[in-house]
Amino acid sequence: MSAPQFKKPVRKAVFPVAGLGTRFLPATKAIPKELLPVVDRPLIQYAVDEAREAGIEEFVFVTGRGKTAIVEHFDTAYELEATMTARGKSLDPLEPTRIQPGNLVTVRQQVPLGLGHAVWCARAVIGDEPFAIFLPDELMYGSPGCMAQMVEAYNEVGGNLVSVLEVPMEEVSSYGVIAPGECRGALTEVKGLVEKPKVAEAPSNKIVSGRYILQPEVMDLLANQGKGAGGEIQLTDSMAKLIGVQPFHAVTFQGQRFDCGSKVGFVEATLAIALDRADMGEDVRKIASRLLG
């Protein structure tokens, strides 16, 4: 079932960034949560860097009111660059923040109707191509990156893919969970998807973790999708309808995931990445040891 029509190259990615970030108030009153820094890079930058590594060429940001600073971050800052150049400073730190004109598209999600609705808002830009989805709250840390691992699997099996991680069974009720079929290394056939199941009813402990490659047919399903869990249009409900109709697999990410939608997860990501960096890891380790002591 990995027919050629399900193996078109994945060139476009959707980044749903319309949320209000209320869990991080007052920090997010005037600054989008996606621009809060993990060490010295905004959260959204990690997702964009991961997308670039995987060969993504077109970046679609689904934004809301007060989110224009995200687009500004990926624009050319002429005055800043001119000043830095005049002072003999390197522009290298700004290099990852540049997305070429025409490769960054923004669409508005005018009402907060959930992830499925946010993705559907990008339908005109996606057209009839397969596309990736990145939830920037989930910081996927590893090399190669999560999406690069998924694209490698996609080139083999085609169709639809989700990134999964294994969690303790008692935690599954907070996530979308796959019903697994045949397993081959990091690749698992997906037989079903359940959004936030009760522990006793969960089909596995493999949770969907913020990265997707989907075929364009999901847009037609989202257009007619009723409200699901939480009164929102759930992406999981439409994805589930593709199972059995198109190839559908899960890729177990070889790396670390940090839930930066929570304050504790954000602190964990900052500490873990700082400790892993050659330019500061040793100093941070000393600070952590002193604070713990």
C-alpha positions in Angstrom: 0.0 0.0 0.0 3.0 2.4 -0.3 1.9 3.5 -3.8 3.8 6.2 -5.6 1.0 8.8 -5.1 1.7 8.5 -1.3 5.4 9.2 -1.7 5.6 12.8 -3.1 8.4 14.8 -1.5 7.6 16.6 1.8 8.4 20.3 1.1 6.0 22.2 3.3 5.5 22.4 7.0 2.7 23.8 9.2 3.6 25.4 12.6 0.4 26.0 14.7 1.5 29.1 16.8 -1.8 30.9 17.5 -2.0 29.9 21.2 -2.1 32.5 23.9 0.5 30.9 26.2 -1.6 31.6 29.3 0.4 29.0 31.4 3.5 31.3 31.1 1.9 34.6 32.1 3.1 37.3 32.8 6.1 36.4 30.5 3.7 35.9 27.5 1.6 39.0 27.9 3.5 40.9 25.2 5.9 38.2 23.9 4.7 35.0 22.1 5.5 31.9 24.1 7.2 30.5 21.0 9.8 33.3 21.3 10.8 32.5 24.9 14.4 31.4 24.8 15.7 27.9 25.7 19.3 29.0 26.5 19.9 31.4 23.6 17.4 30.3 20.9 13.7 30.9 20.9 11.5 27.8 21.1 10.2 28.2 17.5 13.8 28.3 16.2 14.5 24.8 17.3 11.4 23.6 15.3 12.4 25.6 12.2 16.0 24.3 12.4 14.7 20.7 12.7 12.4 21.3 9.7 15.3 22.7 7.6 17.5 19.7 8.4 14.7 17.5 7.1 14.5 19.3 3.7 11.5 21.5 4.4 11.4 24.5 2.0 8.2 26.3 2.8 7.2 27.3 6.3 3.5 28.0 7.1 2.9 29.7 10.4 -0.7 29.5 11.6 -0.8 32.6 13.8 -3.3 34.7 15.9 -3.5 38.2 17.2 -0.4 39.5 18.8 1.9 37.0 17.1 3.6 39.2 14.5 6.9 39.1 16.5 7.3 35.4 15.4 7.4 36.6 11.7 9.7 39.5 12.6 12.1 37.0 14.2 12.6 35.3 10.8 12.8 38.5 8.8 16.1 40.4 7.9 16.9 42.9 10.6 18.7 45.5 8.5 19.5 48.0 11.2 20.8 45.3 13.6 22.9 43.7 10.9 24.3 47.0 9.7 25.2 48.0 13.3 26.9 44.7 14.0 28.8 44.8 10.7 30.0 48.3 11.5 31.3 47.2 14.9 33.1 44.2 13.4 30.8 41.6 15.0 30.0 38.3 13.3 26.5 37.9 11.8 26.7 34.1 12.3 24.2 34.1 15.3 21.6 35.6 12.9 22.1 33.1 10.1 19.5 30.5 11.3 16.8 33.3 11.8 16.6 34.0 8.1 13.8 32.5 6.0 13.9 33.6 2.4 11.1 35.9 1.2 8.3 33.8 -0.3 9.2 30.7 1.8 7.5 32.0 4.9 3.7 32.2 4.7 1.4 33.2 7.6 -2.3 32.4 7.9 -4.6 33.4 10.7 -6.6 31.1 13.0 -9.2 33.6 14.0 -11.0 31.4 16.6 -9.3 28.9 18.9 -11.0 25.7 17.7 -8.1 23.3 18.3 -5.2 21.7 16.4 -7.3 20.2 13.7 -8.8 23.6 12.9 -5.4 25.3 12.9 -4.0 22.8 10.4 -7.1 23.2 8.2 -6.5 27.0 8.2 -3.4 26.2 6.1 -5.2 24.3 3.4 -4.9 26.8 0.6 -1.1 27.0 1.0 -0.7 23.2 1.3 -2.8 22.4 -1.8 -2.4 18.8 -3.0 1.0 18.1 -1.4 1.9 16.0 1.6 3.1 18.2 4.5 4.7 18.1 7.9 3.3 19.5 11.1 5.5 20.7 14.0 4.1 21.5 17.4 6.8 23.9 18.7 5.9 23.2 22.4 7.4 19.8 22.0 11.1 20.4 21.7 12.6 17.3 20.1 16.4 17.1 20.8 18.7 14.8 19.0 20.8 14.2 15.9 19.6 13.5 13.3 16.4 15.5 14.3 13.0 13.9 14.7 11.6 15.1 11.3 14.8 13.9 9.5 14.2 10.5 11.1 10.6 10.6 9.9 11.4 11.7 6.4 13.8 8.8 6.1 11.0 6.4 7.1 8.6 8.2 4.8 10.9 7.7 1.8 10.6 4.0 2.5 6.9 3.5 3.3 5.2 6.7 2.2 1.7 7.7 3.4 1.1 9.2 6.8 3.5 9.1 9.8 3.5 10.3 13.3 6.3 10.5 15.8 5.8 8.5 18.9 7.5 8.0 22.3 7.0 5.4 24.9 5.8 6.7 28.3 4.8 4.9 31.6 1.3 3.5 31.2 -0.1 5.7 34.0 0.6 8.8 31.9 -1.2 7.8 28.6 -4.4 9.7 29.5 -2.7 13.0 28.7 -1.9 12.1 25.1 -3.0 10.7 21.8 -2.1 7.0 21.7 -1.6 4.6 18.8 -2.9 1.1 18.5 0.2 -0.7 17.1 0.4 -3.3 14.4 3.6 -4.8 13.0 6.8 -3.4 14.4 10.1 -3.2 12.4 12.9 -1.4 14.3 11.8 2.2 15.0 8.8 1.8 12.6 5.4 0.6 13.8 2.3 0.1 11.7 -0.6 2.2 13.1 -3.9 0.3 13.4 -5.8 3.0 15.3 -5.5 6.3 17.2 -7.2 7.2 20.5 -7.1 10.7 22.0 -6.5 10.8 25.8 -7.8 7.3 26.6 -8.4 6.0 30.1 -5.4 4.0 31.3 -7.4 0.7 31.3 -8.6 1.3 27.7 -5.3 2.5 26.2 -4.1 0.3 23.3 -0.4 0.9 24.0 2.0 3.3 25.8 3.2 4.8 22.5 2.1 8.5 22.5 1.9 10.8 19.5 4.6 13.4 20.2 4.2 16.6 18.2 5.5 15.7 14.7 3.4 14.5 11.8 3.7 13.9 8.0 0.2 13.8 6.5 -1.2 13.4 3.0 -3.4 16.3 1.7 -6.6 14.2 1.9 -6.7 15.0 5.6 -7.7 18.5 4.8 -11.0 17.3 3.3 -11.7 15.3 6.4 -10.9 18.2 8.7 -13.4 20.4 6.7 -16.2 18.1 7.8 -14.8 17.2 11.2 -17.2 17.8 14.1 -15.9 18.9 17.5 -14.3 16.1 19.6 -12.6 16.0 22.9 -12.5 19.3 24.8 -15.1 20.8 22.3 -12.3 21.3 19.8 -11.7 20.0 16.2 -9.2 17.2 16.9 -6.6 16.4 14.3 -6.5 12.8 15.7 -10.1 12.2 14.7 -9.4 13.0 11.0 -6.1 11.2 10.9 -7.8 8.1 12.3 -10.0 8.0 9.2 -7.0 7.6 6.9 -5.9 4.4 8.7 -6.6 1.4 6.4 -7.2 3.8 3.4 -3.6 5.0 3.1 -0.3 3.7 4.6 0.0 4.8 8.2 3.0 4.3 10.4 4.6 5.6 13.6 8.3 6.4 14.1 9.8 6.0 17.6 12.0 9.1 17.9 15.6 8.3 18.9 16.3 11.3 21.0 14.9 13.4 23.9 11.5 15.2 24.0 10.9 18.1 26.3 7.3 19.3 27.0 7.9 23.1 26.8 4.2 23.7 27.1 4.7 23.3 30.9 7.0 25.5 33.0 8.8 22.5 34.6 9.4 21.0 31.1 10.7 24.4 29.9 13.2 24.5 32.8 14.2 20.8 32.1 14.8 21.6 28.4 16.9 24.7 29.3 19.0 22.8 31.8 19.5 19.7 29.6 20.5 21.6 26.5 22.8 23.9 28.5 24.5 20.9 30.1 25.0 19.4 26.6 26.6 22.4 25.1 30.4 22.5 24.8 30.6 26.2 25.4 28.8 26.2 28.8 28.1 22.6 29.9 30.9 22.4 32.4 30.1 25.8 34.0 26.4 24.9 34.2 27.2 21.6 35.8 29.1 23.4 38.5 26.3 25.8 39.1 23.7 22.9 39.3 26.0 21.0 41.7 26.4 24.1 43.9 22.6 24.8 44.0 21.8 21.1 44.7 24.4 21.0 47.4 
